[in-house]
């Protein structure tokens, strides 16, 4: 397959369009988790998204299926690390300020923003959805491989 053939399939919303869309979404999500998950895992996850695009354009379907399955596993690893690992918090300076009511503590406005429950659920939901999507696409490619084998054995 070539870039032109892949572009035609994307234009007409064939399977490769979803593979590339899933890979681009994976790259965007890798950026969302940069300071929340181990950087090596994030780098591997982003690299796997690039490999999915390369496999979709130039490599045979079994390789596409295995890259999507690997992307699925890495998505789950990121999700589990995000939900179960609490990174060390940055120590922010605490200032004591004399006010009309006496001495009070004031935290610097540059203090690190911590995520609330809605943001945490949204991040987890996004990576779970990406995991399901890549597993669905791997299953779709596997069915296409089996269908191709079935038709090639009939003749």
N, C-alpha and C positions, 0 to 999 in steps of 0.2 A: 504494500500500500504506500501511497505517497501523500504529501501534504495536500495536493490538489484533490485527490480522491477523498481524503479525510474531510477537507473543507466542504466538498459537495454533500457528504453524509451529514455533516453538522448543519448545513444550510437546510436540508430536508428533514432534520430532527431524527436521524437514525441513531443507533446505539452509541456510536462514538461521541455524539454531542453530549450525552449524559456522562460518559466517562470523563471527558474534558471538563465539563461543568463541575463534576464531583472533585476533580483534581484541583481546579481553581479555588473552589470552596475550601478544600483542605489547606491550600497555601494561605488563604485569608485567615482561617481559623488558627493556623500555626502562629501567625502574628498576634492573635488574641491571647495566646497562652504563654507568651515569651517569658514573662517574669513570674509565672505561676507554677511552671513545671520545669523539670530538669532540662537545661538547654541542649544537651546531647540528644535527648528524646525528641525535643521540638525540631532540632535540625534534621534528624532522621525522618521524622514525620513529613516535614516540608520536602525533603529530598524524595521521599516516596511519592509525593504528589507529582513531582516533576517526572519521575519514572513512569507513572501511570500515563501521563501525556505522551511520553516517548514510546511506550509500549502500544498505546492506542494507535499511533500514527505508523510505526514501522515494524512492530514485532507481531508474531503469531498470537492467535486468541488464547492458547493456554498460558502464555506469559502474561497477557493482560489479566486473566483470571487470577493468577497467583499474585500479581502486584496489587490488585484490588483486595484480595484476602489479606495481604500484608498491611495494606492501608487500614483495613478493618481492625486488625490486631493492634496496630499502633494507635489508632483512635481510642480504642478501649484502654490501652495503657495510659494515654494522656488523661482520659476521663478518670480513671482510678487514682492516678497520682494527684490530679487536681482535687478530687473529693477527699482523699485520705491523707494527703501530706500537707502539713502546715509549715510553710517556709518561715524561717526566722524573720521576725519583724524588725524593721529598722528602728533604731533608738532615735526618737525625736527629742530635741531639746525642750525642756519645760522651763518656762519663765515664771518668776514670781513678780507680781505687779501690785503695787500699792494702789488701792482704789478707795473710794469714799467709805466702803464697807469694810475696809481693812485689807490685809494681804490675801491675794487670790492667785491661783495658778492659771497660766495662759499657755496654750500650746501654739507653736509656730504655725502660721497659715500654710507653710510649705510642708506640713506633715503629710506623710504618705496616706493616700486615699485607701481606705479599706472597703471591701465590697460588702454590700448588704445581701440579705437572703434572696431578693428578687434577681440581682445580678448573678449570684452564684447559681441559682436554678437555671437562669437563662444560658449561662456558659455551659453547664452540664447538659442541658437539653440540646444545645447546638451540637456538641460533640457526640452525644448519643445518636442524634438524628443522622449525622455524617457517618457514623459507624453502621447504622442500619442501611443507609443508602449504598455504601460501598459493598456491604454483604449482599444486598439485593442485586447490584450490578454484577458481582462475581457469580452469583447464581444464574443470572441471565446469560452471561457469557458461557457458563458451563452447559446450560441447556442448548445454546447455539452450537457448541462443539459437538454435543451428543446428536443433535439434529443433523448436522453436517455428516457425521459418521454414519448415521442411519441411511441418509440418502446415497452416500458413496458406496455402501454395502449392498444397496438394492440393485445396482447396475453391474 
